[in-house]
Amino acid sequence: MSASTPQPGTNRHKPDARPEAPPTPATIDLHTHSLRSDGLLPPEVLVAAAAAVGIRLLALADHATLAGVRELRAAGRIPPGLELVPGVEINSVATDRVRSDDGELHILGLGVDLDDEAFEAILVRQRDSRRLRFELMRERLRELDPAIDAAIDALPNTGDEDALGRPRLARALIACGQAATVSEAFDKHLAPGRPAYVARQGVGPVEAIRAIRAARGLPVLAHFADAPRQQPLIRELMDAGLVGLEVYYAEYDRTTVEGLAGVAASLGLLATGGTDYHGDLGSYAEAHAALWVPDEVGPPVRAALQVTDEPRIGG
């Protein structure tokens, strides 16, 4: 997949140029996904792969669920030397007040309180909305190929706390022979304007940001390369409580990173970065090889996560 082709289910606004080789291996990755949402790897396998290539500060930020982080904490499966940040990604639906080109803004919540009942209630509603959308799209795909149900059911099982998404449907389409890659499945069937597409429902960006803040998390605007041209929008999100901007991203070129870093510096936002790893394009090691997150990103993030009496990172 080229750098100009959006990976499934996201609102990345990527530049056209391919990224350059990172100057040094990253030790920080604040954006990854596991099998608990739309990734391919179980949480334990993902964190082990990250630790194996030198990641020391990792956020598991599945869509609309904290199940993976809870699973790792309960089982004591966080590798030695790895600080795990409990995270979540909320695909917020743009509103009349806050708009985006494709109708979504993705908000990362880093360091959220795993025991915050009000926040978990919002995530439950998000998961329910995702599941309903998933089933509606499955119905449309069934008209294309009746074998889609068996292909979906053959994929790894998900539980009640897992968040279903379009990548799962894309993988089923590949299994049915209806597409060769996840990107092709999106382009032919699952993207806006395509036969199986169903518009997303859920919280707006302001509500998502306020909910993350209420759960003692750090709201970060993810993979938004248009930020230098959309600073009024960024300021509006800051008024709601946005504190960070994803500056470093495996598929961003140097010019894009410099532009985003300038926005973060001028607006006083935390600069974060990550692979946004899902697994469809290769191993975690391959994704990591393309990622550059300078070590100086770590201290401000760690400091922001330690502002309460109870630290929100663990290893």
Secondary structure, 3 states (H helix, E strand, C coil): CCCCCCCCCCCCCCCCCCCCCCCCCCCEEEEECCCCCCCCCCHHHHHHHHHHCCCCEEEECCECCCHHHHHHHHHCCCCCCCEEEEEEEEEEECCCCCCCCCCEEEEEEECCCCCCHHHHHHHHHHHHHHHHHHHHHHHHHHHHCCCHHHHHHCCCCCCCCCCCCHHHHHHHHHHCCCCCCHHHHHHHHHCCCCCCCCCCCCCCHHHHHHHHHHCCCEEEECCCCCHHHCHHHHHHHHHHCCCEEEEEECCCCHHHHHHHHHHHHHHCCEEEEECCECCCCCCHHHHHHCCCCCHHHHHHHHHHHCCCCCCCCEC
